[in-house]
Amino acid sequence: MLKTVVSTIAAVLLVAAVAMAEKGRTIDVYTNAILPDGQELKAGKYQVVVSADEKEIQFLQSNKVVAKHACRCMGHDGPKHRYSQARYAEGADKKQKLTEVRFAGSSCVLNLDVQQGM
């Protein structure tokens, strides 16, 4: 009986830890940047939420959505990333445009340079 209770509690804690890890994805934006549609992201740490179908990404600070944009996951078959990172491209106006987001432990490259269409 006690063994069953301990096993059940351990399983519940494991599921909760995995769920929290998925919700707690963060990314550091090291420089002021713009999204492909022109929304601005100030330098700082953001909690990032990706829709279940991997077609929308939201950037949150203090549990408030500060920006959202269309995205597309590329490369599910590739190796898993060792760390989370934001990747940029320099625009003609010399501003840094956020073009990709990668999360540690995932092989998905979230490409933000897609049509908004939302």
DOLO-741332 format. One line per field, with one value per atom (N, C-alpha, C, O, CB): x, y, z; residue number from 1; chain; atom name. Coordinates in Angstrom, 1 decimal. Glycine has a CB too. Layout:
// DOLO-741332
xx	X,...
yy	Y,...
zz	Z,...
nr	NUM,...
kette	A,...
atom	CA,...
// end
This chain:
// DOLO-741332
xx	0.8,0.0,0.9,0.7,-0.9,1.8,2.7,3.5,3.7,3.6,4.0,4.8,3.9,4.5,5.3,2.7,1.8,1.6,1.6,0.4,1.4,1.2,2.4,2.3,0.8,3.6,4.8,5.1,5.5,6.0,4.8,4.9,4.0,4.4,4.7,2.8,1.8,2.2,2.1,0.4,2.7,3.1,4.3,4.4,3.5,5.3,6.4,6.0,6.6,7.4,5.1,4.6,3.9,4.2,3.6,3.1,2.4,3.5,3.3,1.4,4.5,5.5,6.3,6.7,6.4,6.6,7.3,6.5,7.0,7.6,5.2,4.3,4.3,4.3,2.9,4.1,4.1,5.4,5.3,3.8,6.5,7.8,7.9,8.4,9.0,7.5,7.6,6.7,7.1,7.2,5.5,4.5,5.1,5.0,3.2,5.7,6.3,7.4,7.6,6.7,8.2,9.4,8.9,9.5,10.2,7.8,7.3,6.7,6.9,6.2,6.1,5.5,6.6,6.4,4.4,7.7,8.7,9.8,10.9,9.3,9.6,10.7,11.0,10.1,10.3,12.2,12.6,13.7,14.4,13.1,13.8,14.8,15.3,14.5,14.2,16.6,17.2,17.3,17.9,18.6,16.8,16.9,18.0,17.7,15.6,19.2,20.3,20.4,21.1,21.6,19.6,19.6,18.2,17.4,20.6,17.9,16.6,16.4,17.3,16.4,15.3,15.1,13.6,12.8,15.3,13.4,12.1,11.7,12.6,12.0,10.4,9.9,9.7,9.7,8.6,9.6,9.4,8.3,8.3,9.3,7.2,6.1,6.2,5.3,4.8,7.4,7.7,7.5,7.8,6.8,6.9,6.7,8.1,9.0,5.9,8.2,9.5,9.6,8.6,9.8,10.8,11.1,12.3,13.4,11.4,12.1,13.3,14.2,13.7,12.7,15.4,16.4,15.9,15.4,17.8,16.0,15.5,15.2,15.4,14.3,14.7,14.3,12.8,12.1,14.8,12.5,11.1,10.7,11.5,10.8,9.5,8.9,8.3,7.6,7.8,8.5,8.0,7.0,7.3,9.2,5.9,4.8,4.6,4.4,3.5,4.7,4.5,3.2,2.9,5.7,2.3,1.0,1.3,2.3,0.2,0.3,0.4,0.7,1.4,-0.9,0.2,0.4,1.7,2.0,-0.8,2.4,3.7,3.6,4.5,4.7,2.4,2.2,2.2,2.1,0.9,2.3,2.3,3.2,3.2,0.9,4.0,4.9,4.5,4.2,6.4,4.4,4.1,5.3,5.9,2.8,5.6,6.7,6.0,5.2,7.7,6.3,5.6,6.7,7.8,4.8,6.3,7.1,6.1,5.0,7.9,6.4,5.5,4.1,3.1,5.3,4.1,2.9,1.9,0.7,2.1,2.4,1.7,2.3,3.5,1.6,1.4,1.9,2.3,1.6,0.8,3.6,4.1,4.2,4.3,5.5,4.3,4.3,4.0,4.2,5.7,3.4,3.1,3.3,3.1,1.7,3.7,4.0,3.8,3.8,5.4,3.6,3.5,4.9,5.9,2.9,4.9,6.2,5.9,4.8,6.7,7.0,7.0,8.2,9.3,7.0,7.9,8.9,9.7,9.0,8.4,10.9,11.8,12.7,13.3,12.6,12.9,14.0,13.7,14.5,15.1,12.5,12.2,13.2,13.3,10.8,13.8,14.6,16.1,16.9,14.5,16.5,17.9,18.2,17.4,18.1,19.5,19.9,19.3,18.8,21.5,19.2,18.6,19.6,20.8,18.2,19.0,19.9,20.4,19.7,19.1,21.6,22.2,21.8,21.8,23.7,21.4,20.9,19.9,19.8,22.1,19.2,18.2,18.8,19.8,17.0,18.3,18.9,17.9,17.0,20.2,18.2,17.5,18.5,19.6,16.8,18.1,18.9,18.4,17.2,19.1,19.3,18.9,19.5,20.4,19.4,18.9,19.5,19.4,18.5,18.6,20.4,20.4,19.6,19.9,21.9,18.6,17.8,18.5,19.6,16.5,17.9,18.5,18.6,19.5,17.6,17.7,17.8,18.7,18.8,16.4,19.6,20.6,20.0,20.7,21.5,18.6,18.0,18.1,18.2,16.5,18.2,18.3,16.9,16.0,19.0,16.7,15.4,15.5,16.3,15.0,14.6,14.6,14.0,12.8,13.7,14.8,14.3,14.1,13.3,15.3,14.8,14.7,14.7,15.4,15.8,14.1,14.2,14.4,13.7,12.9,15.3,15.7,15.6,16.1,17.0,15.1,15.1,16.0,16.0,13.6,16.6,17.5,16.6,15.5,18.1,17.2,16.5,15.5,14.8,15.8,15.3,14.4,15.2,16.2,13.3,14.7,15.4,14.7,15.2,15.4,13.6,12.8,13.5,13.9,11.4,13.6,14.0,12.8,12.1,15.1,12.3,11.2,11.5,12.2,10.5,11.1,11.4,10.3,9.1,11.5,10.7,9.7,9.5,8.6,10.1,10.3,10.3,9.3,9.6,11.7,8.0,6.9,5.8,5.8,6.4,4.9,3.7,3.0,2.8,2.8,2.5,1.7,0.4,0.2,1.5,-0.4,-1.7,-2.5,-3.2,-1.3,-2.5,-3.3,-4.3,-5.1,-2.5
yy	-1.2,0.0,1.3,2.1,0.0,1.3,2.5,2.7,3.8,2.4,1.5,1.6,2.1,2.9,0.1,1.8,2.3,3.8,4.5,1.5,4.2,5.7,6.5,7.5,5.9,6.0,6.6,6.7,7.7,6.0,5.6,5.5,6.5,7.2,4.1,6.6,7.5,8.9,9.7,7.3,9.3,10.6,11.0,12.1,10.8,10.1,10.3,10.5,11.4,9.1,9.8,9.9,11.3,12.0,8.8,11.7,13.0,14.1,15.1,13.2,14.0,15.1,15.1,16.2,14.8,14.0,14.0,14.6,15.4,12.5,14.3,15.0,16.5,17.2,14.3,16.9,18.3,19.0,20.1,18.5,18.4,19.0,19.2,20.2,18.1,18.2,18.3,19.4,20.1,16.9,19.4,20.5,21.9,22.8,20.3,22.0,23.3,23.7,24.9,23.3,22.7,23.0,23.5,24.4,21.7,22.9,23.4,24.8,25.6,22.4,25.1,26.5,27.5,28.7,26.5,27.1,28.0,28.3,28.7,27.5,28.1,28.4,29.9,30.7,28.0,30.2,31.7,31.9,30.9,32.1,33.1,33.4,34.8,35.7,33.4,35.0,36.3,37.1,36.5,36.2,38.3,39.1,40.1,41.0,39.8,40.0,40.8,42.2,43.1,40.1,42.5,43.9,44.2,43.3,43.9,45.5,45.9,45.3,45.4,47.5,44.7,44.0,44.3,44.7,42.5,44.0,44.1,42.7,41.9,45.2,42.4,41.2,41.5,42.7,40.7,40.5,40.8,41.7,42.4,39.5,41.7,42.6,44.0,44.8,42.0,44.3,45.6,45.8,46.9,46.6,44.8,44.9,45.0,44.3,43.7,45.8,46.0,45.1,44.9,47.4,44.5,43.8,44.5,44.6,42.3,45.0,45.6,44.5,43.4,46.5,44.8,43.9,43.4,44.2,44.5,42.1,41.6,40.1,39.5,42.4,39.6,38.2,38.1,38.8,37.6,37.1,36.9,35.4,34.5,37.3,35.2,33.9,33.8,34.7,33.7,32.6,32.4,31.2,30.1,32.1,31.5,30.4,30.2,31.1,30.9,28.9,28.6,27.8,26.9,27.7,28.1,27.4,25.9,25.5,28.0,25.1,23.7,23.3,22.3,23.0,24.0,23.7,24.3,24.2,24.1,25.0,25.7,26.7,26.8,24.6,27.4,28.5,29.9,30.8,28.2,30.0,31.3,31.3,30.3,31.8,32.4,32.5,33.8,34.8,32.6,33.7,34.9,35.2,34.2,34.6,36.4,36.9,37.6,38.5,37.8,37.1,37.6,38.2,37.6,36.5,39.2,39.7,40.0,40.6,41.0,39.6,39.8,39.2,39.8,41.3,38.0,37.3,38.1,37.8,37.0,39.1,39.9,39.7,39.8,41.4,39.4,39.3,40.7,41.6,38.7,40.8,42.1,42.0,43.1,42.4,40.8,40.7,39.3,38.3,41.0,39.1,37.8,37.8,38.9,37.3,36.7,36.7,35.3,34.3,37.2,35.2,33.8,33.2,33.9,34.0,31.9,31.2,29.8,29.4,31.0,29.2,27.9,27.1,27.6,28.0,25.9,25.0,24.3,23.7,24.0,24.5,23.8,22.9,23.2,24.9,21.7,20.8,19.9,19.8,21.6,19.3,18.4,17.2,16.5,17.9,16.9,15.7,15.9,15.0,15.1,17.2,17.5,17.2,16.8,18.9,17.5,17.3,18.3,19.4,17.4,18.0,18.9,20.0,19.8,18.1,21.2,22.3,22.2,21.7,23.6,22.6,22.6,23.7,23.6,22.5,24.8,26.0,26.8,26.6,26.9,27.6,28.4,29.7,30.2,28.8,30.1,31.3,32.0,31.4,31.0,33.3,34.1,34.4,34.8,35.4,34.4,34.7,35.9,36.1,33.5,36.7,38.0,38.1,37.4,39.2,39.0,39.5,41.0,41.6,38.9,41.6,43.1,43.6,43.2,43.6,44.4,45.0,46.1,46.5,45.5,46.6,47.7,48.9,49.8,47.9,49.0,50.2,50.0,50.9,50.5,49.0,48.6,48.2,48.0,49.8,47.9,47.4,45.9,45.3,47.8,45.3,43.9,43.3,43.6,43.5,42.4,41.7,40.3,39.5,41.7,40.0,38.6,37.7,37.9,38.6,36.7,35.8,34.4,33.6,35.8,33.9,32.6,32.5,33.3,31.7,31.5,31.2,29.7,28.9,31.6,29.3,27.9,27.6,28.5,27.5,26.5,26.1,24.9,24.0,25.8,25.0,23.9,22.6,22.7,24.2,21.5,20.2,20.0,18.9,20.2,20.9,20.7,20.8,21.5,21.8,20.1,20.2,21.2,21.4,18.8,21.7,22.7,24.0,24.6,22.8,24.6,26.0,26.7,26.5,26.1,27.7,28.5,29.6,30.6,29.0,29.6,30.6,31.7,31.4,30.0,32.9,34.0,34.7,35.6,34.9,34.5,35.2,34.6,34.2,35.2,34.5,33.9,34.9,36.0,32.6,34.7,35.6,35.6,34.6,35.1,36.8,37.0,36.2,35.3,38.5,36.5,35.8,35.4,34.4,34.6,36.3,36.0,37.1,37.0,35.8
zz	0.0,0.0,0.0,-0.8,1.2,0.9,1.0,-0.2,-0.7,2.3,-0.8,-2.0,-3.2,-4.0,-2.4,-3.3,-4.3,-4.2,-5.2,-4.3,-2.9,-2.7,-3.1,-3.7,-1.2,-2.7,-3.0,-4.5,-5.1,-2.3,-5.2,-6.6,-7.3,-8.3,-7.2,-6.9,-7.4,-7.2,-8.2,-6.8,-6.0,-5.8,-6.6,-7.2,-4.3,-6.8,-7.6,-9.1,-9.7,-7.6,-9.6,-11.0,-11.2,-12.2,-11.3,-10.2,-10.3,-10.3,-11.0,-9.1,-9.4,-9.3,-10.6,-11.1,-8.2,-11.2,-12.5,-13.6,-14.4,-12.9,-13.7,-14.7,-14.5,-15.4,-14.7,-13.2,-12.9,-13.3,-13.8,-11.4,-13.0,-13.4,-14.9,-15.4,-12.8,-15.7,-17.1,-17.6,-18.5,-17.8,-17.1,-17.5,-17.2,-18.0,-16.8,-16.0,-15.6,-16.5,-16.9,-14.2,-16.9,-17.8,-19.1,-19.7,-18.0,-19.7,-20.9,-20.9,-21.8,-21.4,-19.8,-19.6,-19.3,-19.6,-18.5,-18.7,-18.2,-19.2,-18.8,-17.0,-20.5,-21.4,-21.4,-21.6,-22.9,-21.3,-21.4,-22.4,-22.8,-20.0,-22.8,-23.8,-23.5,-23.0,-25.3,-23.6,-23.4,-24.7,-25.7,-22.7,-24.8,-26.0,-25.5,-24.7,-26.4,-26.1,-25.6,-26.2,-25.7,-26.0,-27.2,-27.8,-28.2,-28.4,-29.0,-28.2,-28.7,-30.1,-31.0,-28.7,-30.4,-31.7,-32.1,-31.4,-31.5,-33.4,-34.0,-34.5,-35.0,-35.1,-34.5,-35.1,-36.6,-37.0,-34.4,-37.4,-38.9,-39.2,-40.3,-39.6,-38.4,-38.7,-38.1,-38.2,-38.2,-37.5,-37.0,-35.5,-34.9,-37.7,-34.8,-33.3,-32.7,-33.1,-32.7,-31.6,-30.9,-29.7,-29.0,-30.6,-29.5,-28.3,-27.6,-28.3,-28.5,-26.4,-25.7,-25.2,-25.0,-24.5,-25.1,-24.5,-23.1,-22.3,-24.4,-22.9,-21.6,-21.7,-22.7,-21.1,-20.6,-20.5,-20.7,-20.1,-19.1,-21.5,-21.9,-21.6,-21.9,-23.4,-21.1,-21.1,-22.5,-23.0,-19.9,-23.1,-24.5,-24.5,-23.9,-25.4,-25.1,-25.3,-26.7,-27.5,-24.5,-27.1,-28.5,-28.6,-27.8,-29.1,-29.6,-29.7,-29.9,-30.4,-30.8,-29.6,-29.8,-31.2,-31.4,-29.3,-32.2,-33.6,-34.1,-35.3,-34.4,-33.2,-33.6,-34.7,-35.5,-34.0,-34.7,-35.7,-35.1,-35.9,-36.4,-33.8,-33.2,-31.9,-31.2,-32.7,-31.8,-30.7,-29.9,-30.5,-31.1,-28.6,-27.8,-26.8,-26.3,-26.9,-26.6,-25.7,-24.6,-24.7,-26.5,-23.3,-22.1,-21.2,-21.1,-21.5,-20.5,-19.4,-18.3,-18.5,-19.7,-17.0,-15.9,-16.2,-15.9,-15.5,-16.9,-17.2,-18.2,-18.3,-16.0,-18.9,-19.8,-21.2,-21.4,-19.5,-22.2,-23.6,-24.1,-24.1,-24.5,-24.5,-25.0,-26.5,-27.2,-24.4,-27.1,-28.6,-28.9,-28.2,-29.1,-30.1,-30.7,-32.2,-32.8,-30.3,-32.7,-34.1,-34.7,-33.9,-34.4,-36.0,-36.6,-36.6,-36.6,-38.1,-36.6,-36.6,-37.3,-37.6,-35.2,-37.7,-38.3,-37.8,-37.7,-39.9,-37.3,-36.8,-38.0,-38.8,-35.8,-37.9,-39.0,-38.3,-37.2,-39.8,-38.9,-38.4,-37.2,-36.3,-38.1,-37.1,-36.0,-36.0,-35.0,-36.1,-37.2,-37.2,-36.9,-36.8,-38.6,-36.7,-36.4,-35.0,-34.2,-36.7,-34.6,-33.2,-32.3,-32.7,-33.1,-31.0,-30.0,-29.7,-29.6,-28.8,-29.5,-29.2,-27.7,-26.8,-29.3,-27.5,-26.2,-25.3,-24.1,-26.3,-25.9,-25.1,-25.9,-27.1,-24.7,-25.2,-25.8,-26.4,-25.8,-24.8,-27.5,-28.1,-29.0,-29.6,-28.8,-29.2,-30.2,-31.3,-31.0,-29.5,-32.5,-33.6,-34.4,-34.5,-34.6,-34.9,-35.5,-36.9,-37.3,-34.6,-37.7,-38.9,-38.9,-38.4,-40.2,-39.5,-39.5,-40.7,-41.9,-39.6,-40.5,-41.5,-42.3,-41.8,-41.0,-43.3,-44.1,-43.3,-43.5,-45.4,-42.3,-41.4,-40.2,-39.3,-40.8,-40.3,-39.3,-37.9,-36.9,-39.0,-37.9,-36.7,-36.7,-37.8,-36.6,-35.5,-35.4,-35.5,-34.7,-34.0,-36.4,-36.6,-36.1,-36.5,-38.1,-35.1,-34.5,-35.6,-36.0,-33.2,-36.0,-37.1,-36.6,-37.3,-38.2,-35.6,-35.1,-33.6,-32.9,-35.7,-33.0,-31.6,-31.5,-32.2,-30.8,-30.7,-30.4,-28.9,-28.2,-31.1,-28.5,-27.1,-26.8,-27.6,-26.7,-25.7,-25.2,-25.1,-24.6,-23.9,-25.6,-25.5,-26.6,-26.6,-24.2,-27.5,-28.6,-29.9,-30.0,-28.6,-30.9,-32.3,-33.2,-34.3,-32.9,-32.7,-33.5,-33.6,-32.6,-32.9,-34.8,-35.0,-35.3,-36.4,-36.1,-34.5,-34.7,-35.6,-35.2,-33.4,-36.9,-37.9,-37.8,-38.0,-39.3,-37.5,-37.4,-38.7,-38.8,-36.3,-39.6,-40.9,-41.8,-43.0,-41.6,-41.4,-42.2,-42.3,-41.6,-41.5,-43.2,-43.3,-42.0,-41.4,-44.5,-41.6,-40.4,-40.5,-39.7,-40.1,-41.4,-41.6,-40.4,-40.4,-42.3,-39.4,-38.2,-38.0,-37.0,-37.0
nr	1,1,1,1,1,2,2,2,2,2,3,3,3,3,3,4,4,4,4,4,5,5,5,5,5,6,6,6,6,6,7,7,7,7,7,8,8,8,8,8,9,9,9,9,9,10,10,10,10,10,11,11,11,11,11,12,12,12,12,12,13,13,13,13,13,14,14,14,14,14,15,15,15,15,15,16,16,16,16,16,17,17,17,17,17,18,18,18,18,18,19,19,19,19,19,20,20,20,20,20,21,21,21,21,21,22,22,22,22,22,23,23,23,23,23,24,24,24,24,24,25,25,25,25,25,26,26,26,26,26,27,27,27,27,27,28,28,28,28,28,29,29,29,29,29,30,30,30,30,30,31,31,31,31,31,32,32,32,32,32,33,33,33,33,33,34,34,34,34,34,35,35,35,35,35,36,36,36,36,36,37,37,37,37,37,38,38,38,38,38,39,39,39,39,39,40,40,40,40,40,41,41,41,41,41,42,42,42,42,42,43,43,43,43,43,44,44,44,44,44,45,45,45,45,45,46,46,46,46,46,47,47,47,47,47,48,48,48,48,48,49,49,49,49,49,50,50,50,50,50,51,51,51,51,51,52,52,52,52,52,53,53,53,53,53,54,54,54,54,54,55,55,55,55,55,56,56,56,56,56,57,57,57,57,57,58,58,58,58,58,59,59,59,59,59,60,60,60,60,60,61,61,61,61,61,62,62,62,62,62,63,63,63,63,63,64,64,64,64,64,65,65,65,65,65,66,66,66,66,66,67,67,67,67,67,68,68,68,68,68,69,69,69,69,69,70,70,70,70,70,71,71,71,71,71,72,72,72,72,72,73,73,73,73,73,74,74,74,74,74,75,75,75,75,75,76,76,76,76,76,77,77,77,77,77,78,78,78,78,78,79,79,79,79,79,80,80,80,80,80,81,81,81,81,81,82,82,82,82,82,83,83,83,83,83,84,84,84,84,84,85,85,85,85,85,86,86,86,86,86,87,87,87,87,87,88,88,88,88,88,89,89,89,89,89,90,90,90,90,90,91,91,91,91,91,92,92,92,92,92,93,93,93,93,93,94,94,94,94,94,95,95,95,95,95,96,96,96,96,96,97,97,97,97,97,98,98,98,98,98,99,99,99,99,99,100,100,100,100,100,101,101,101,101,101,102,102,102,102,102,103,103,103,103,103,104,104,104,104,104,105,105,105,105,105,106,106,106,106,106,107,107,107,107,107,108,108,108,108,108,109,109,109,109,109,110,110,110,110,110,111,111,111,111,111,112,112,112,112,112,113,113,113,113,113,114,114,114,114,114,115,115,115,115,115,116,116,116,116,116,117,117,117,117,117,118,118,118,118,118
kette	A,A,A,A,A,A,A,A,A,A,A,A,A,A,A,A,A,A,A,A,A,A,A,A,A,A,A,A,A,A,A,A,A,A,A,A,A,A,A,A,A,A,A,A,A,A,A,A,A,A,A,A,A,A,A,A,A,A,A,A,A,A,A,A,A,A,A,A,A,A,A,A,A,A,A,A,A,A,A,A,A,A,A,A,A,A,A,A,A,A,A,A,A,A,A,A,A,A,A,A,A,A,A,A,A,A,A,A,A,A,A,A,A,A,A,A,A,A,A,A,A,A,A,A,A,A,A,A,A,A,A,A,A,A,A,A,A,A,A,A,A,A,A,A,A,A,A,A,A,A,A,A,A,A,A,A,A,A,A,A,A,A,A,A,A,A,A,A,A,A,A,A,A,A,A,A,A,A,A,A,A,A,A,A,A,A,A,A,A,A,A,A,A,A,A,A,A,A,A,A,A,A,A,A,A,A,A,A,A,A,A,A,A,A,A,A,A,A,A,A,A,A,A,A,A,A,A,A,A,A,A,A,A,A,A,A,A,A,A,A,A,A,A,A,A,A,A,A,A,A,A,A,A,A,A,A,A,A,A,A,A,A,A,A,A,A,A,A,A,A,A,A,A,A,A,A,A,A,A,A,A,A,A,A,A,A,A,A,A,A,A,A,A,A,A,A,A,A,A,A,A,A,A,A,A,A,A,A,A,A,A,A,A,A,A,A,A,A,A,A,A,A,A,A,A,A,A,A,A,A,A,A,A,A,A,A,A,A,A,A,A,A,A,A,A,A,A,A,A,A,A,A,A,A,A,A,A,A,A,A,A,A,A,A,A,A,A,A,A,A,A,A,A,A,A,A,A,A,A,A,A,A,A,A,A,A,A,A,A,A,A,A,A,A,A,A,A,A,A,A,A,A,A,A,A,A,A,A,A,A,A,A,A,A,A,A,A,A,A,A,A,A,A,A,A,A,A,A,A,A,A,A,A,A,A,A,A,A,A,A,A,A,A,A,A,A,A,A,A,A,A,A,A,A,A,A,A,A,A,A,A,A,A,A,A,A,A,A,A,A,A,A,A,A,A,A,A,A,A,A,A,A,A,A,A,A,A,A,A,A,A,A,A,A,A,A,A,A,A,A,A,A,A,A,A,A,A,A,A,A,A,A,A,A,A,A,A,A,A,A,A,A,A,A,A,A,A,A,A,A,A,A,A,A,A,A,A,A,A,A,A,A,A,A,A,A,A,A,A,A,A,A,A,A,A,A,A,A,A,A,A,A,A,A,A,A,A,A,A,A,A,A,A,A,A,A,A,A,A,A,A,A,A,A,A,A,A,A,A,A
atom	N,CA,C,O,CB,N,CA,C,O,CB,N,CA,C,O,CB,N,CA,C,O,CB,N,CA,C,O,CB,N,CA,C,O,CB,N,CA,C,O,CB,N,CA,C,O,CB,N,CA,C,O,CB,N,CA,C,O,CB,N,CA,C,O,CB,N,CA,C,O,CB,N,CA,C,O,CB,N,CA,C,O,CB,N,CA,C,O,CB,N,CA,C,O,CB,N,CA,C,O,CB,N,CA,C,O,CB,N,CA,C,O,CB,N,CA,C,O,CB,N,CA,C,O,CB,N,CA,C,O,CB,N,CA,C,O,CB,N,CA,C,O,CB,N,CA,C,O,CB,N,CA,C,O,CB,N,CA,C,O,CB,N,CA,C,O,CB,N,CA,C,O,CB,N,CA,C,O,CB,N,CA,C,O,CB,N,CA,C,O,CB,N,CA,C,O,CB,N,CA,C,O,CB,N,CA,C,O,CB,N,CA,C,O,CB,N,CA,C,O,CB,N,CA,C,O,CB,N,CA,C,O,CB,N,CA,C,O,CB,N,CA,C,O,CB,N,CA,C,O,CB,N,CA,C,O,CB,N,CA,C,O,CB,N,CA,C,O,CB,N,CA,C,O,CB,N,CA,C,O,CB,N,CA,C,O,CB,N,CA,C,O,CB,N,CA,C,O,CB,N,CA,C,O,CB,N,CA,C,O,CB,N,CA,C,O,CB,N,CA,C,O,CB,N,CA,C,O,CB,N,CA,C,O,CB,N,CA,C,O,CB,N,CA,C,O,CB,N,CA,C,O,CB,N,CA,C,O,CB,N,CA,C,O,CB,N,CA,C,O,CB,N,CA,C,O,CB,N,CA,C,O,CB,N,CA,C,O,CB,N,CA,C,O,CB,N,CA,C,O,CB,N,CA,C,O,CB,N,CA,C,O,CB,N,CA,C,O,CB,N,CA,C,O,CB,N,CA,C,O,CB,N,CA,C,O,CB,N,CA,C,O,CB,N,CA,C,O,CB,N,CA,C,O,CB,N,CA,C,O,CB,N,CA,C,O,CB,N,CA,C,O,CB,N,CA,C,O,CB,N,CA,C,O,CB,N,CA,C,O,CB,N,CA,C,O,CB,N,CA,C,O,CB,N,CA,C,O,CB,N,CA,C,O,CB,N,CA,C,O,CB,N,CA,C,O,CB,N,CA,C,O,CB,N,CA,C,O,CB,N,CA,C,O,CB,N,CA,C,O,CB,N,CA,C,O,CB,N,CA,C,O,CB,N,CA,C,O,CB,N,CA,C,O,CB,N,CA,C,O,CB,N,CA,C,O,CB,N,CA,C,O,CB,N,CA,C,O,CB,N,CA,C,O,CB,N,CA,C,O,CB,N,CA,C,O,CB,N,CA,C,O,CB,N,CA,C,O,CB,N,CA,C,O,CB,N,CA,C,O,CB,N,CA,C,O,CB,N,CA,C,O,CB,N,CA,C,O,CB,N,CA,C,O,CB,N,CA,C,O,CB,N,CA,C,O,CB,N,CA,C,O,CB,N,CA,C,O,CB,N,CA,C,O,CB,N,CA,C,O,CB,N,CA,C,O,CB
// end
